[in-house]
């Protein structure tokens, strides 16, 4: 009996609730008598549009490098001696073989003259013995002995001449000398620096490139180098060689590029910014750079569909002056929101306030 009573109460409450919902418009305490107005129409957002277009993009790789001389050497002494002559000036341009420094070699010169005299005497004795051997007035063994003495004397002359040559320091190649590090009459020892010599007619730029670009970099590839010392000037060159190994720590490869430096504007050791032209794409899709929005989720643009903005994810490629290459997500001829991007939301109605313009030329 008690259970039936409870069920009856539940049924009455359910019926009252259903009736209240059905007649809610006539119940003023629920809001009856006042119709809920429909939401107001959303006002279109004024925007400026541009069309994605096809154009040429030059793919570039940027790196930083150091200028190196085509040939560079530190001129040092090979022996211990006193400087008797300095035949160059600081910063002088010299040819290969030019005498730079001479050491005091009076004693060695005297020994060389003695060795030459001994050799000449041995040559004369050998010549006479050869004449007497023809008439059998001297044994052949004697002739052989004199011949050996002559060869020994000649070897001593060559040794003295070679040692004397070390007393004269010459330029190993053509180039420009650095600052003088020695003075006349100074006692120098092997390894002491005399000066430096650099052939900077060609500058070798040394820089590192990530291994991901390895397929695009080959000898002969054009480069452009810039230096803060020469604002607005570009130095053109070509890739000369690549290292045979990739650095496992940085995952990059060392590259050398050659730049013609006939005016010697660039100096070894300078810091350079290098731009490599890795390729050209004539049919790239370009949009104005201000149309692209990038956040933590990626990059996107707003395209137009039926008068409404559509948030469209895109994959970006090469950046050029005033434009960005779109690798995926937008086709050529698509209307893109350029002006008023920050006010546009996905799905919002938009209204073009200016004529549609094309993306800037690459």
C-alpha positions in Angstrom: 0.0 0.0 0.0 2.8 2.4 0.9 4.5 1.7 -2.4 1.4 2.5 -4.4 1.1 5.8 -2.6 4.7 6.8 -3.6 4.1 5.9 -7.2 1.0 8.0 -7.3 2.9 11.0 -5.9 5.6 10.6 -8.5 3.0 10.4 -11.3 1.3 13.6 -10.2 4.6 15.6 -10.0 5.6 14.4 -13.5 2.2 15.5 -14.9 2.6 18.9 -13.3 6.0 19.4 -14.8 4.9 18.4 -18.3 1.9 20.7 -18.1 4.1 23.6 -17.0 6.5 23.0 -19.9 3.6 22.8 -22.4 1.9 26.0 -21.1 5.1 27.9 -20.3 4.3 30.7 -22.7 1.1 31.5 -20.7 2.9 31.4 -17.3 4.3 34.9 -16.6 6.6 33.7 -13.8 8.4 31.4 -16.3 8.6 34.1 -18.9 5.4 33.6 -20.7 3.9 36.3 -22.7 7.4 37.5 -23.9 8.9 35.8 -27.0 12.7 35.2 -27.1 14.1 37.4 -29.9 16.3 35.8 -32.5 20.0 36.6 -32.3 21.0 39.8 -34.2 22.8 39.2 -37.6 26.6 39.4 -37.3 28.1 42.5 -39.0 30.6 41.7 -41.8 34.2 42.5 -41.0 35.9 44.9 -43.4 39.0 43.4 -44.9 41.5 43.8 -47.7 42.0 40.9 -50.1 44.8 39.6 -52.3 45.0 36.8 -54.7 47.5 34.0 -54.4 49.5 33.9 -57.6 52.3 31.9 -59.3 55.7 33.3 -59.5 59.5 32.6 -59.5 61.2 31.9 -56.2 65.0 31.7 -55.8 65.7 29.2 -53.0 68.6 30.4 -50.8 70.6 29.2 -47.9 72.2 31.7 -45.5 75.3 31.0 -43.4 78.0 32.8 -41.6 81.7 32.3 -42.5 85.3 33.4 -42.1 87.5 34.7 -44.9 90.7 32.8 -45.5 93.6 33.7 -47.8 94.2 31.6 -50.9 97.7 30.9 -49.6 99.0 32.0 -46.2 102.3 31.4 -44.4 104.2 32.6 -41.4 107.8 33.4 -42.4 110.2 32.0 -39.8 113.9 31.4 -39.5 115.4 27.9 -40.2 118.6 28.5 -38.3 120.3 30.6 -35.6 122.0 33.8 -36.9 122.3 37.5 -37.0 120.1 39.5 -39.4 122.5 41.3 -41.8 119.9 42.7 -44.3 116.1 43.3 -44.3 114.9 43.7 -47.9 111.2 44.4 -47.5 108.8 46.9 -46.1 105.7 46.4 -43.9 102.7 45.5 -46.1 104.8 45.2 -49.3 103.5 43.2 -52.2 106.1 40.8 -53.4 106.7 38.1 -56.1 107.6 34.5 -55.5 111.3 34.2 -54.8 111.8 37.8 -53.7 114.6 38.1 -51.1 113.2 39.1 -47.7 115.9 38.7 -45.2 119.6 37.8 -45.2 121.7 36.4 -42.3 125.4 37.0 -41.6 127.1 34.2 -43.6 130.7 35.3 -43.9 132.1 32.2 -42.3 129.9 29.9 -44.3 130.8 31.7 -47.5 134.5 31.2 -46.7 133.9 27.5 -46.2 132.0 27.3 -49.5 134.9 28.9 -51.3 137.3 26.4 -49.7 135.1 23.5 -50.8 134.9 24.8 -54.3 138.7 25.1 -54.5 139.1 21.5 -53.3 136.6 20.3 -55.9 138.3 22.2 -58.7 141.7 20.7 -57.7 140.2 17.2 -57.6 138.7 17.7 -61.0 142.1 18.7 -62.5 143.9 15.7 -60.9 141.2 13.4 -62.3 141.6 14.9 -65.8 145.3 14.3 -65.8 144.9 10.8 -64.5 142.5 10.0 -67.3 145.1 11.2 -69.9 147.9 9.1 -68.3 145.5 6.1 -68.2 145.2 6.3 -72.0 149.0 5.8 -72.3 149.0 3.3 -69.4 151.3 5.5 -67.4 149.0 5.3 -64.3 147.1 2.3 -62.9 143.3 2.2 -63.2 143.0 2.0 -59.4 144.6 5.4 -59.0 142.1 6.9 -61.5 139.2 5.4 -59.5 140.6 6.8 -56.3 140.9 10.3 -57.8 137.3 10.0 -59.2 136.0 9.2 -55.7 137.8 12.1 -54.2 136.3 14.5 -56.8 132.8 13.2 -56.1 133.3 13.7 -52.4 134.6 17.3 -53.0 131.6 18.0 -55.3 129.2 16.7 -52.7 130.7 19.0 -50.0 130.2 22.0 -52.3 126.5 21.1 -52.8 126.0 20.8 -49.1 127.7 24.2 -48.4 125.6 25.8 -51.1 122.4 24.4 -49.6 123.3 25.6 -46.2 124.2 29.0 -47.5 120.8 29.2 -49.2 119.1 28.9 -45.8 120.9 32.1 -44.8 118.6 33.9 -47.3 114.9 34.0 -46.7 112.7 34.3 -49.9 109.0 34.7 -50.5 107.6 31.2 -51.2 104.8 32.6 -53.4 103.4 36.0 -54.6 101.4 37.9 -52.1 101.3 40.8 -49.5 103.6 40.8 -46.5 102.4 41.6 -43.0 104.2 43.6 -40.3 107.9 43.1 -39.7 108.7 41.3 -36.5 112.5 41.5 -36.5 115.2 44.2 -36.6 118.5 44.6 -38.3 121.3 42.9 -36.3 118.9 40.8 -34.2 119.8 37.3 -33.2 117.0 35.0 -34.3 116.5 31.3 -33.7 114.6 28.6 -35.6 110.9 29.2 -35.4 111.2 32.9 -34.6 108.6 34.9 -36.7 110.0 37.3 -39.3 106.7 38.3 -40.9 103.6 36.9 -42.6 102.7 36.4 -46.2 99.2 36.2 -47.6 97.9 35.7 -51.2 94.5 37.4 -50.9 93.9 37.7 -54.6 91.3 35.0 -54.0 89.5 34.7 -50.7 88.3 31.3 -49.5 85.2 31.7 -47.4 84.8 28.9 -44.9 81.4 28.2 -43.5 79.2 25.4 -42.1 75.9 24.3 -43.7 73.3 21.9 -42.1 73.4 18.4 -43.5 69.7 18.8 -44.6 71.0 21.0 -47.4 73.7 18.6 -48.5 71.9 17.5 -51.7 71.5 21.1 -52.8 75.2 22.2 -52.4 77.7 21.2 -55.1 81.0 22.7 -56.4 80.3 25.5 -58.8 77.1 26.7 -56.9 76.9 30.5 -56.9 77.2 32.4 -53.6 77.0 36.0 -52.5 79.0 37.3 -49.5 78.4 40.5 -47.5 80.6 42.2 -44.9 79.7 44.8 -42.3 82.8 46.6 -43.4 81.3 47.3 -46.8 77.6 48.1 -46.4 75.7 47.6 -49.6 78.4 45.8 -51.4 78.1 42.2 -52.5 81.0 39.8 -53.3 80.2 37.1 -55.8 81.8 33.7 -55.8 81.4 29.9 -56.3 81.5 26.9 -54.0 84.9 25.3 -54.4 84.8 22.2 -52.3 83.0 20.4 -49.5 84.5 18.5 -46.6 84.4 14.7 -46.9 82.7 14.3 -43.5 79.7 15.7 -41.7 80.5 16.8 -38.1 78.6 14.4 -35.9 78.3 17.0 -33.1 76.7 19.8 -35.1 75.3 17.7 -38.0 76.8 20.2 -40.4 79.4 20.1 -43.2 82.2 22.5 -43.9 82.1 24.3 -47.2 84.8 26.4 -49.0 83.8 29.0 -51.6 86.2 31.1 -53.7 85.7 34.8 -54.2 87.6 37.0 -56.6 89.4 39.6 -54.5 91.6 41.4 -57.0 91.2 44.7 -55.2 92.1 43.0 -51.9 89.1 44.7 -50.2 88.5 41.5 -48.1 91.1 40.6 -45.6 91.8 37.1 -44.1 90.0 36.6 -40.9 87.0 38.8 -41.7 83.4 37.8 -40.7 81.1 37.3 -43.7 77.5 36.5 -44.3 77.1 34.0 -47.1 74.0 33.4 -49.2 73.9 30.4 -51.5 71.5 30.1 -54.4 70.3 26.6 -54.0 67.8 26.6 -56.9 65.0 28.3 -58.7 61.2 27.5 -58.8 59.3 29.2 -61.5 55.8 28.0 -60.6 55.7 28.7 -56.8 52.5 29.9 -55.2 53.0 33.3 -53.5 50.9 35.3 -51.0 51.7 38.6 -49.3 53.6 38.0 -46.1 51.2 40.0 -44.0 48.5 37.5 -44.9 50.2 34.7 -43.0 49.5 34.2 -39.3 51.9 32.0 -37.2 51.3 30.7 -33.7 52.1 27.7 -31.6 49.8 25.5 -33.7 51.4 26.4 -37.0 50.8 28.8 -39.8 47.5 29.7 -41.5 45.8 32.2 -43.7 42.1 33.3 -44.1 40.6 32.3 -47.4 37.1 33.4 -48.5 34.2 31.0 -49.1 30.6 32.2 -49.6 31.5 35.6 -48.1 32.9 34.1 -45.0 36.5 33.8 -43.7 37.9 30.2 -43.6 41.0 29.5 -41.5 43.2 27.5 -43.8 46.4 25.9 -42.5 49.4 26.3 -44.9 52.9 25.0 -45.2 55.5 27.7 -45.8 58.5 27.6 -48.1 61.0 30.3 -49.1 60.5 33.9 -48.0 61.1 36.6 -50.6 60.7 40.3 -50.5 57.2 41.1 -49.4 55.8 37.6 -50.1 55.9 34.0 -48.8 55.9 30.8 -50.8 53.0 28.4 -50.0 53.9 24.8 -50.3 50.5 23.4 -49.4 47.1 24.6 -48.5 46.3 27.3 -51.0 45.9 27.2 -54.8 46.8 30.0 -57.2 44.0 32.5 -57.7 42.5 32.0 -54.2 41.3 35.1 -52.4 43.4 35.7 -49.2 42.7 38.2 -46.4 45.6 40.6 -46.2 44.3 43.7 -44.4 42.3 43.3 -41.1 43.6 39.8 -40.4 43.7 40.4 -36.6 40.0 41.2 -36.6 38.8 38.1 -38.6 37.6 34.9 -37.0 37.0 31.6 -38.6 33.6 31.5 -40.2 33.0 35.3 -39.7 31.4 37.2 -42.6 33.7 39.6 -44.3 33.4 42.5 -46.7 36.2 43.6 -49.1 36.8 47.3 -48.8 39.5 47.7 -51.5 40.0 46.1 -54.9 41.7 42.7 -54.8 45.5 43.0 -55.4 48.1 40.5 -56.4 51.0 39.2 -54.2 54.2 41.2 -54.6 56.7 40.1 -57.2 59.4 37.7 -55.9 
